[in-house]
Amino acid sequence: MHLTKSDIQKLITDSGLATKEELSTAENESLRSRQPLTEVLIGRGIVSEQILADALGDFLTVPVVKL
C-alpha cells in the first residue's frame, strides 16, 4: 500500500504524535529541504523513529518487528 502525504499527515495529527503547528513547520521544512516529511519529523525530534514505525504499523495493520 502506498501512503500519500495526506495519509501521513492524518496519521500524525490523529494519533497525537504532533500538533498541527509542528506538522505545518515540518511540512514547510520538508518542501524547502526536499527531505521526506517523516525524516524532518524525526530529525527535529518531534517523533522518534520507533514511535513513527509503531503508528505506521497500526495504520497499515501490519506488525512492526523490533530488532
Secondary structure in CASP SS format (residue, H / E / C, confidence):
PFRMAT SS
TARGET T0000
AUTHOR 0000-0000-0000
METHOD secondary structure of the structure
MODEL  1
M C 1.00
H C 1.00
L C 1.00
T C 1.00
K H 1.00
S H 1.00
D H 1.00
I H 1.00
Q H 1.00
K H 1.00
L H 1.00
I H 1.00
T H 1.00
D H 1.00
S C 1.00
G C 1.00
L C 1.00
A C 1.00
T C 1.00
K H 1.00
E H 1.00
E H 1.00
L H 1.00
S H 1.00
T H 1.00
A H 1.00
E H 1.00
N H 1.00
E H 1.00
S H 1.00
L H 1.00
R H 1.00
S H 1.00
R C 1.00
Q C 1.00
P C 1.00
L H 1.00
T H 1.00
E H 1.00
V H 1.00
L H 1.00
I H 1.00
G H 1.00
R C 1.00
G C 1.00
I C 1.00
V C 1.00
S C 1.00
E H 1.00
Q H 1.00
I H 1.00
L H 1.00
A H 1.00
D H 1.00
A H 1.00
L H 1.00
G H 1.00
D H 1.00
F H 1.00
L H 1.00
T C 1.00
V C 1.00
P C 1.00
V C 1.00
V C 1.00
K C 1.00
L C 1.00
END
